[in-house]
Amino acid sequence: MAVNVVIIGGSFGGLTVAYELRRHLGTGKASITLISKEPRFTFVPSLPWVAMGSRRLSQISFDSRPALAAKQVDFAHETVLGIDHEKKTVTTGDSERRYDFLVIATGHRSANETVEGLDPFDGPAHSLMSAPEAEELGVALERFLEDPGPVAVGAAPGASCIGPVYEFAFELDHLLRRRRLRHRVPITVVTPEPFVGHMGMGGAGTIRRLLEDALDERDIAYRTNAAVTRITADAVEIEGGSPVPSVLSMVIPPLGGVEAVAKSPGLSNPKGFVPVDAHYRHPSAENVYAVGVAVAMPPVAETLVPVNFPKTGHMTEQMATIAASDIAARIGGGEGRTGELAARCVMDMGDRGVYMAVDPVRPPRNTIPTVSEGRRWLLAKRAFERLYLFHARRGRRVPTALGW
């Protein structure tokens, strides 16, 4: 009888687990169902480009149902309401599904309530943590260009997704210079990091000096160890410091686990994230796995203002590959491999890009981190976006040393 595997979430983690499981297991060995409230896959690293107007959402997303069907993976367009790991059931608004193995790849909930004014749809701040938020920021940016003023770009205490902060600051600087408006727009980066380029992983080789020089070169001011406490229509307020004037504020929030997981007894920590072992298995809930942003990860070190461990699409795919190999191995009576997470990513700096590679993510590291700057990396980032989407919509993974 086929084993029943249920995957919750249809982004990088969910798709990768589905593709990898089907590669390991024939249709006779496993029935695979992916549940997602979103039928479309979105290439999240390109959301800053959506906000800047150089991409439309339709260009960086696709309907994932045909790709999953090609791999004989069932798709359920449903919203998960709860998980009972003792009964091994997942409850949605439409059904109750039983599983033999469960993979939680639900992503995050933006904890906008931690800072007054942080919610993009209720407060004056803007964000890049989802497709609707990127589009909302794009509309706000169009209005801003008609009547420009000071800008604050940053992250709230406890944020883990720091890369888009720097990308948006550099991309905005580049856009304003092309429009001959840069002289009218003071830009300030406000970050909880202890130093520029920390990014929740303790820095990476020479990235700190590279980013400091790049910010200074572009007349972009920056404040580190900054705890954002409130965002208003004309300022970002900082604990213990003077407010940063801003009529356009893009602030990345801290993240929490999604409600369905957080409210399911025995699955998550107080923030809603799922504890896992080296195989990405839950330590006590039988046959439950978690990958991606849903996973509980301690910070690399304590900092004056909290900065959490980063979780990129590249790292999520590594987690998903390890989890899928373990599920397949356990179905066959064995155990899958494990491995330390590495990080490879390319940052858009407007007129060029920066490539960073660290192995492992947590210092100390086996190799000296690679940091390389040049226009070729911006071109590589654009090419990889197209390559990834081309293969993913056809039900294939994209083996790459580039990462994102």
Secondary structure, DSSP 8 states (H G I E B T S, - for coil): --EEEEEE--SHHHHHHHHHHHHHS-TTTEEEEEEES-SEEE-GGGHHHHHHTS--GGGSEEEHHHHHHHTT-EEEE--EEEEETTTTEEEESS-EEE-SEEEE----EE-GGGSBT--TTTSS-B--SSHHHHHHHHHHHHHHHHS---EEEEE-TT----HHHHHHHHHHHHHHHHTT-GGG--EEEE--SSSTT-TTTT--TTHHHHHHHHHHHTTEEEESS--EEEE-SSEEEETTS--EE-SEEEEE--EE--HHHHTSTTS--TTS-B---TTSB-SSSTTEEE-GGGB----SS--SS-------HHHHHHHHHHHHHHHHHHHTTS--------EEEEEE-SSSEEEEEESSSSSS-SS--EEEEEHHHHHHHHHHHHHHHHHHTTT-----SS--
